[in-house]
Amino acid sequence: MARLGKGFWFAVVLPGLLGFDFWTKDWVRDNLAEGGAQLPLIPGWLSLWHAENPDIMFSLPVSPPVVFVGGALAMIVLAITWWQLPRGARLQSAALGAVAAGALGNLVDRIPDGTVTDMVRLYTDHPPLASWLMATVGTNTWPIFNVADVALLSGVGMWLLGDLLRCDPDPRDTLPGT
């Protein structure tokens, strides 16, 4: 059986994660009022909560033109990087698919009104830990995020892991662009 090359993994990961991101954002917008009640998944630790975020990852403020130009340049760099990967670079290709899905998911979501729908809230109501976090970092809640953010960060992590585990490639897998 022939080994599945980089094109297969990119073609599976990118639309799969992008579709899941769009679906979760639509579901949240349709079922949870913005800033309203939360849907607890693990009470006291994890919930779904509808937030429209004008900022980028970790709620860092960046002007919209910079976000759109940066996103477009990132997609160009991702495409060039993918094209230059050896045919057998399956983990690296899946990683680029995840990064592209995350970047595109948030970029497309931002087009109508300049915001991104976030929904995953990690926090703690555990008294000693919540008190310590409030005193140490000023909050007991991690910045709210979405599936695109997870895809982007996971893709970067997969890329780094693939780089650390890189072995001498099979000579048949070193042809770029396939």
N, C-alpha and C positions, 0 to 999 in steps of 0.2 A: 504494500500500500504506500502510495506516495505521501510524503510529509506535507502537511499544510503549511504554506509559506506565510510571509508577512502580510500579504494582501488579504488573506482570509481573516486573520485575527483583527486587523484594522477594520475590515468591513463588518465584522460581527460586533465588536466593542463599541465603535462610534455610534451607529444608529440605535443599538440596544440601550446604551446609557442615555443618549439624547432623548429617545422616546420615553424612557422611564422618568427623566427629569421633567419633560413637558407634562406628562401625565400627573405627576405628583403636584406640580404647580397649579395645574387646572383643578385638581381635586381640592386642594386647599382653598383656592379662590372661590370655588363653588360651595364648599361645606363649612368653612370657618370664617367668621367675621374678622376683618382686619383689626388687630389689637384686642379682640374679644376673648371669649372663653378658650381655654386650652383643652386639648384632648390628651389626657394622660396616657402614656404608654407604659412607663415604669414610674408610678407615683413617687414624687419627691426627687426624681432624677432625670426623667426624659419625657418630653411631651411634644405634641404638634401644636404650633401656634402661628397664626397668619401674621406676617410682617412684610411690609413693602420697604425695601432697602434701597435708598438712592446711592449708597456707597458701594465699595468693592469688598472683597473678602476680609473678614475680621472687622467689618464696619469702618474701614479706612476711607476717608473722604478723598475722592479724586474727581476732577471735573469731567463732565460727559464727553467733550471732544477727545480728551486724553484716553478715556476708556475705549471709545470706538476706534481711534487710530491705533492704540496699543493692541486691541483685539484683532484688528485686521493684519497688523504686522506679525502678531503671534501666529496667526493662521498660515501666513506665508512661510514663516520659519519652520512651523510644524510640517508643512507639505514638503519643503526642501529636505528637512531632516529625514522624513519618512522615505522619500525617494532615494536617498543616499544609503539607507540601511541595507545590509546584505539580505538576500532572500530568506535566509534562515533565522533572522532576528525576530522571532515570534514574540517574546516577552517585551522587547523594546517597541515593536509595532503595536501591541495591545496597549502599552503604556501611552504611546502617542495618541491612540484612539480615545483613551480615557481623558487625556488632557484636552484634546480637541472637542470632545463631547461637553466637558465642563465649560470650556471657554465659549463655545457656540451656544450652549444652553443659556448661559447668563447674558450673552451679547444679544441674542434674539429676544429674550424676555425683557430686556431693557429698552428695546426700540419704541414701543407704544408710548410710554410715559416716563422713561428715564429711571425706572426702578426695577428691582429684581424681587421676585416673590421668594421669601425665606420662610422656613417652617419648622426646622428641627431645633428644639430648645433643650440643651443640656444644662442642668442646674442641680443644686442640692438644697434641700430643706432640713438636712440632718444638722441639728443645732450646733454641735462643736465644730464641724467642718464648715458650715455656712458662716458661723461667727469668725472663724479663722480666715476664710476667704474674704469676707467683707473687710476685716482689719488689714489684711495683707495686700489684696489687689483691688479692693473697693467694690467688688460684686461677687455674688455667688452663682452667676450665670455666664456661661461661655457665649460669645457672640452667636446669634441665631444664624443658621446656615441652611443650605438646600442640597439636593442630590448633585447638582452641577459642581458645587464646592467640593463635595466628597470625591467625585470623579476626578476633578483636577488634582487634588492633593494625592489621591491614590495613584493616579497616573505618574506623578512626579516620583512617588515612592517606588513604584514598579520600575521606572526608568533607572533610578539609583541602584535598586537591587539587581537589575539586569546588568548594569555596569560593573557592580562588584562581583557578580558571578560569571562574567564573560570568560569564556574558554576560547581556545583556538577554534575558529569556525571550520566546518566542513568546506573544503574548497569548492564544492558544487553549490554552496549557499552564499558565495561572496559576490555574485553578480548583482550590482545595484539595479533598482528600478523594476524588479519583478516581484 
